[in-house]
């Protein structure tokens, strides 16, 4: 019931400052409603207020105001640690990279190279800022602006291979930058098969998605 849900949310918001011992104005509320396409990535504000947060000795910029998502997916905290542990002396590819947090973990884990791909200039710039924040620089860190699906198809006969690929596509996307819409439920096999072609012998691919009905 929508009214009960509203009352529950109001109750939670009223006690959070007391439980966490923080000021009321230090609570940022995000309400996720059913959306299509990439609305969760669209701007909600334009305050450009970034804060630095710490996670496992690494640092990341988050934005609690301008977007529904903050720039750091908490549900992948353990996954990022797994990537760090797997990355030593590996060539790592991070597809649909968002703000590059997985790439940071790969670099921190001693990756030989890290390639970060996303079709958003906003998020690629954010990823670069995260790299600078962690004092990670050099030619071994590459940033590519591209539609990951189209890029994978174009790499069909590429000789460049990777030892570790992180593949975390959106549930659905019909971005203007993409030629066709993407639905993870029906398109994941095609996506995984194309990504697997870029793996070195003995390489590993980590695939994930957050579609509840997957």
N, C-alpha and C positions, 0 to 999 in steps of 0.2 A: 504494500500500500504506500503510495507516494507520500502521504502525510506522515505516516509512521516513520518512514525512512528519513524524512526531513527532521522530525523530532529527534531521532537517534543521532543524526549528524550534528544537530545543534548541541545535544548533550555532550557528545564527544569533544567538540570544539571548546565547550565551556570548561572542561576539566583538563585538557591537554596542558595549558600553561602551568597549572598547579602541579600536575604530576611530573612534568619535565623541568619544573623550576625555571621557566623562561617568561619573558614579557609577552603580553598578548600580541603586540605588533611584530613579534618574531615568529609567528605562526603563519605559514603560507598554505592556503587551501586550494587544492586542485580537484575539480569534479569531472570525472570521465563519463561522458554520455556516449550512446551508440553513435558511431560515425562511420562514414565511408571514405575510401581513398586515403589521402594523407592529411586529413584535417587535424589529426593529433600533432602534426608537425608544423601546422600553420601558426602564424603569429597571433597572440591574444593581446599583446601590449607592445610597447616600443620603448621600454625604459632602459634597456641595455645594461641592466644591473647584474654583474657577474660576481659570484663569490667563489672562493677557493675552498674545496673540501679535501680531506685526507682519507685515503683508503689503502691499507697495507703498505704504508711508507711511500705511496705515490700521491700525486696531487692532481686535481681536476677542477676545471671551471664549471660551475653550474649556474643556471639562470632560472630563478624561481618565479619570474614574473612574465616574461615575454611569450613563453610557449607552454602548452599543456605538459609536455615532457621536459625534464630539467637539463638533459644533456648527459645524464648518468643513470643507466638502468640498474636499479638495485637487485632485480631478480637474477642478474648475471654476475653478481659479485663472486660467487664460487667458481663460475665458469671462467671468469677472467684469471683466477688463480690457477686453474687447470692449464689454461693457455700459457701462462708464464712458466709453469713447470715443464711444459712440453717444448718450449721454444729454443732451448740452448743450441746454438750453432745451426739453426734451421733458417731456411728462407720461408717467410710467413706471408700469406695473403689474407687480408681482411676485406671481405666483400660486404656491401651495404653497411659501411663502416660507421655511419652516423658521426659522432664526435671523436672517434678514434680511440676510445678507452681500451678496447681489446688490443689495439696496436701498441699502446703504451705498455701494457703488461707483457706483450711479446718482446718488445725492445728491452724492457727491464729484466726479462728472463734470459737475455744474452743472445737474441736472434741474430743471425748473420745478416739478414735483411728483412725489412718489413714494408710491404706494399699496401697502402690504404686507399680504398676506392669507394667513392660515393658520388651521386650525381648532383648533390647540392653544394654550391660554393660556400654557403653559410656554414654547413657542417664540416666541410674540408678545412676551411679557415679556423674553425673551432678546434679541429683535431690538431692543426699545426700549432695553435696556441697552447694546447695541452702538452705537446711535445716540448715546446720551449719552456713551459712551466716546470717540466721535469728534467730540464737541461739535457735533452736528447737531440742531437743534431748530427748531420752528415749525409753523404750521398747514399748511404745504405737505407735511408728512410725515404720512400717514394710516396707521393700523393697524386692520385689520378682522378680527375673529374669525368665520370662516365656513367651511363646507364649500365649497371652491372650485368644485366641479362644480355644486352647487345654486345657488351665488351667480351663476355664469355664466348659468345658465338663467333666473334671476330678473332678470338685467340685459338680457334679450332686447330690450326696447324702451327701454332707458335712453338718455338723450341724452348721458350722460357718456362721452367717448371718450379714447383714449390714443394717444400717438405711438409708444410702444415697450412691448411686452408680453414678459415673460420667463415661459415656461411649462415648468416642469421637474417633471412629475407623478411620483408614486411608481410603481414597477412594478406593485404590487398593493396594494390597501387594502380592508379590511373593518371599518374603525373603527366603534365604536358611534355615533359622531357622524354617520356617513353613512347615508343611507337604503338605498343599494344598494352592493354591492361594486364595486370599480374594477379593471379589468385593462387596462394600457396597450396591450397588443397588439391588443385588439379595440375599445377605447374611444377611442383617440387621435384618430381622424378627427372624431368627434362633438365632442371636447374642443377641438380646433383650430378647427373651424368656428364654435363658439360664441364662442371668444376673438376670432376674426377680426372678428366683428360689432362689437367694441368698439374697433376700430382706426380712427383718423382716416385720411382719404385720404393715401396716401403713407406711412402708418405701417408699422412692421416688427414682426414677431413672431419671437422666438427660441424654438424648441422643442427640448427635449433629453430624453433618458432614458438610464438606464444598464442596461437589460435586454439582456443579451448576445445573445439570439436575436431581437431586434427586427428 
